[in-house]
């Protein structure tokens, strides 16, 4: 018989499940008979323990297991009969009132998946990003690569400026007491690269070898070193050397140093352009995808199961712990990371996932094998031995599933772009790449 489903708040539902005590006791007796075949007890041979003794020693545990089993079966049957799609695990609590003496009854409370209506995509507005890679970007990248391989030549009387390497001694004190990490000798760094705090670099700028200077420096409140965060220190520095950069010439040796086996400057330039174009394509695609996902999320008008949000939050906590472990943090497993920290992000991911899943189901945007292989082959071009990478991904189910998830999202993006109102957005190269341009 189909159970009566009580609607609580939001997506919460409740049903009553019951188990006959006679069925429980029948199952307990059956299990006791099985246990009697091999049971041991002091003074009795194995398999010869009297049933009265077995009932005292084994029946409570067996009865507990049987009740759990019977309740689980009753719950599964009731949920199946209800036709509801349950989100998360139901919670159980005993029902006291109106229950016959020969029956065990429980309230089962759970959440259901929401009814999802795919929005009218034709009224949605999304941005499609694009960015051109010109000769200027290639030249800029070449300059960055040269700067990374610069040699520094000490120059007497030179005033320190951006891109110069300075070698200094310094002592930092707070309340006239030197603090850990605030003292160094022959410390070298390049000005203008953001390695030091801006106030520190500003104090060094313009100094020459032999100059000394004392200046205050206020550490930001969110500075990594907690013992000095939010405090003001007095630094005394002595410049020992100012060296100008000498960039390598773009020639055969330079090309070989960057992995161009033939030493061809032309091929090196071509490789750089291709790398930049791949990175630009990846970033503009991500930008376009973000616009599509934001539009879908904005159109998602339904409640989200709290159980799914909680599960996603815990997953984010686990990922955060794993990242801390990778960074070498010794207490990564025990450091407090409240799941509530990720609640908003988790809710967004769950809601978007439900919307995308429904869109995929209704339109038929499942990843096709040929799409997955094409994506793997394209990804493999970033490696020296693409064929091995393709074989690895095709033979590993988990890795292949990761690519399938990417293809699914691509299919969703392409479908939305084909239906929605699309605004083409030209993004400036430096804005798109940010500080990562140096890594290209």
N, C-alpha and C positions, 0 to 999 in steps of 0.2 A: 504494500500500500504506500502510495506517495506521501511523504511526510509533510506536515504543516510547516511552512517556512514563515518565520516572523521577521519582519523588516525592522531593524534597529536604526541607528544613525548612519547616514551616508551609505557606504557599501557593506555595512555590517548586517549579517543575517544570523538567525538562531533557529535551531531545530531541537526537538527532544528525541533522544534515542533510549531504548530500553533493552534490558537483557533479563531473561527469565532465570531466577535462581535455580530452578530445577535443572535447566540446561547446564548451568555452571557446575552444580554438584555432580551431575552425570559425567561431565568432562573430567572433573577432579578424580572421581573414582577410577575412570579409565586410565588416567595418568599414574595414579597410585599403583594400579595393577602392573603397569609397565615397570615402574620403579622397583616393585617388590622382587622382580626377577634377579636383580643384581645388587640390591640394597645390602649394606653391611651395618651391623650394630654389635657392640660388645656382648659376648655370651651367645651369639647366634652365628651359624654358618651363613656365608653369602647366599642370598635368595631365600633364606628361611626366617627372616624377621617377621614377627606377627604383625598383622595389618593394624591392630590397635596402636602399636608402637610407631609404625610408619605414619599413621594419621597424625600423631602428636608431633613428630619430627619433620615430616615432609609436607603435610597438607597445607599449612599456611602459605608456604612459598609457592606451591603448585596452584593454590586457589588464586593468589595474587596474579600469577602469570595467565591463568585461564580467564580471569575477569578482564585483564587488559586485552587479551586476544579477542574475546567475545565482543567487548565494547568497540574495538577497532573494526571488527567485521561489520557490526551493526552500523557504525558510522559510515564506512565505505558504501554499504548497501543503500543507506538513506541518502547519501550525497549523490550516488549514481541515479537513484530513483527521482531525485529532485530535479535533475537536469542542470544544476547550477555549475558554473565554472569557478571553482574555489581558488582564491589567491592566498598562498601561505598555508600554514598549519592551523587547524581549528583548535580552540581551547575548550577544555571540558570542566564542568563543575557539577557536583551532585544536585539532583532535583529532589526536594524533600516533600513538598506538598502534593497531595493527590496521587500518590504512588502506592499501588497495592503492596502488601507485605511480601509477596512472593516475587517481587520485581525490583531490579536495580535500574534507576533512570538517571540520565544526565542531560544537562543543557550543553549543546555543542554550538559555540559561537565562532563565526568565521567571516571573512570578507569574500566578496565575489568580484570578478573582473567587471569593469564598467562597460556600458554600451557605448561603442565608439562610432561616431559618424564622420566619415571622411569629408572634409570641407570641399567646397567648390573651388578647385584649383585655379579656375579661370579668373577669379577675382583677387587672387593673391598677387602681391608685388614682391619680386626678389631681384637681387643684384647679381650680375654675372661679371666677375672681375677679369681683367686682362692687363698684361704688362709686356712691353717690348724690351728685348735685349739688344742694345745698340753697341756700336764700337766703343762708345764712352764707357759703358759698363765693363766691357772686356779690358779696356786700358786701366780702368780703376782697379780691377781685380789683379791685373799684372803688377800694379804699383803696390798693392797690399802684400802680394807674394814676395816682392822684392824687399819691402820693409821688414817682413818677417825673417828675412835672411841677411839683413844688413850687418855690416861690420862697423864697429865704433872706434873712431880714432880720437884720442885725447888731444885737446887743443888748448894751449896756454892762453889765458886772457879771454876765453870765450864765455859769453853770458849764456846761462842755461835757458833754453827755449823748447818749445814743443818738438818732439821727435829726438831730442838730445838725450843721451844716457848720462845720468849723474851718479857719482859714487860718493856717499856721505856717511858720516858717523852721526848718530843722534841719540838723545836721551830725553825721555818723556817723564814728567813728574806730576802727581796730583797731590796737592797740599805738601809740596816739597819732598814727597816720597816717590821714588821710582817704582813703576808698576810693571808687572810681568808682560813681556812682549813690547815694551816701550823703549827698549835700548838695543842698538845694533851698531856694528862697525863694518866699514867697507860695504855698506848696503847699496846695491845698484838697482836703478829702475829708469824707465824711459818716461819722460814727461809727456803729458797729453794722452796717455793710454788708459787713464782711469784706474791705475793700479792702487794709487794712494788716494786718501780723501782730498777733495778739491782744495780745502784750506791748506793742506800740507804742500800740495803741488804749487799753489800760488805763492807760498812762502819761499820755496826753492827757486822758482822762476826768476831769472835775471841775475842770480848769484854766479860768482866765478870761483875757480879753484882757490882755496885758502880763505874764503869768506866764512864768517860765522854769523848765526842769527838766532835769536830767541823770540818765540811767538806763542800766543795762546791758540789752542785748538779745542773746539767743542765737539765731543762725540755725539752722534745722533742717539736719540732715545732707543731706537731699534738696532743699534750697533751689535754686531755678533758677540763681542766680548762683554759679558754682562757686568764685569767688575768696573768697566769704564763707561758703559753706556749712559748717556745723559749727563756726563760729567765734563768739566773743562780741565785740560792738562796744559802745562807749560813745556814746550819742546825747545831744546837747544840743538841746533844742527851745525855741522862743520862740513863744508864742501871740499872733497879731496880731489875730484876730477870731473871735468865736463868734456864729453866726447860727442863729436858730430857723427851722424850716420853716413856711411858710404854704401850705396845700394849697388847690388851686383848688376853687371851689364846683361842685357837680354841677348844671350848667345847660346851656342851649342851646350856649353857646360851648365848654364842656368837651366836649359830645357831638361837635360839629363838629371839634374838635381831634383826636378819635380816629377820624375818617373817617366819622362818621354825617352824611351830606350834609344831611338835614333838620333836624339839631339836636334830634332827639327823644330825650329821656332814656329814655323807655320802650323805644324801639327799641334804644337802646344797651345797655340792661340785657338785653334779649332776645338781642341779638347775643353779649354776653358769656356768657350762660348756654349758648347753642348752641355757642360755641367751647369752653367748658369741657366740655360733654357729649361733643363730638367727641374732645377730647383724652383724657377719661376712658375713653371707649369704646376708643380706640386703645391706651391703656396697660393696661387690664384685659384686652383681647384678647391683647396681647403677653405679659402675665403668665400667662394661661391657656395660651397656646401654649408658653411655656417649660416649664410643668408637664407638658404632654403630651409634648414632645420629651425631657425628662429621663426620663420613664417609659419611652418607647420605647428610649432609649439604654441604660437600666438593663437592659432585657430583651434587648438585642442581644448574643447569645452567639456571636460568630464573630470570626475573625481579619480584620485589615484589610490589604490590599496595601500594602507599604511604598512602592511606586512612586507610588501615588495620594496617600499622605501627603506624600511629597516634593514632588509637583506642587502640592498644596494649600499647603504651606509656602512654596514659591517664589511662589505667587500672593499670599499674605499679605505677603511681603517687598515685592513689586511695589506692592501697595496702600499699604503703609507709606511707601514712597518717594514715591508720588504725593501722599500726604497731607503729607509734609514739603515737597514742592515747592509745594503749595498754600499752605503757611504761609510760603513765601519762603526756606526754608533753601538757601543757595547750593550746598552739597555734598551735596544729597539723593541724587544718583545714585551717589556714591562712598562715602558714609559706611557703615562696616561694619554690616550687619544680618544676623546669623547666622540661617539658616533654622531652626536648632534652637530659636530663641526661640519659634517658633509651632508646635512639634512637637505638643504636647498638644492645642492648639486644632485643629490640622489633623486629627489623628487622630479627634477627636470629630466634626468636621464630616463627614469621609469616612464614618465608621461610621454616623452618623445619616442621611447622604444615601443610603447603600446600603439601610438599613432602610426609609426612607420610599419609596425607589424600588420596592422589592419589594412594599410594602403597596399602593402605587398600582397596580402591575401586576396584583396578585392580585385586588384588590377593584374595580378600574376607577374610580379617582378622578381621572381626567384632567380638566383644566380645559376646560369647555365654552365655546364662543364667547359665549353669552349671559351666562355668569358673568364672563368677562373684561370685556365691555362694561359690565356693571353695576358692577364694581369701578372701572373707569376713570371712569365717570360720577360715582360717589360721590367719588372722589378729586378730580375736576375742580371740585367744589363749593367747594373751598378757594380758587379763583381767581376773578378778576373776570369773565373771559370763559370760562365752562365749555365752551362749544361748541368753541372753538378748541383747548382742551386735549384734549378727546375726539378731535377730528380728528387732532391731532398724534400721540397715542399709537396710534391705530388705523392710521395710515399709516406709522409707524416700526416696523420689525420688532423691533429691539433693545428699544425701550421696551415694546412689546407683550409681548415675552418676559419682561420683568421683572415685569409685572403677572400674566402667566400663572403664574409661579413663586410669586407671593403667593397666587393662587387655589388652586394645588395644595396649598400648606401649609394654607390654610384648610379645604380639603376633608378633608385628613388629620386636622386637629384636630376638625372636626365629626364625622367617622366614629368617632374614638376616644372622644369625649365621649358618643356614642350607645351605645357598647358597654361602656365601662369603668365602674368605681365612681367616681362623681363626688362630691366634697366641695365644697359652695359656700362660698367664702371672701369675707367682706365686708372690704374694705380701707378703712382710714381715708384720707380725701381727702389730707391733708397727707403721709401716708406714700407714697401712690401718686404724687403730683406732685413731692414733694421741693422742691428750690429752684426747679424749673421753673415752679412755680405762678405766679410773677411774669410769666412769658412768655405766659400765657394771654390 
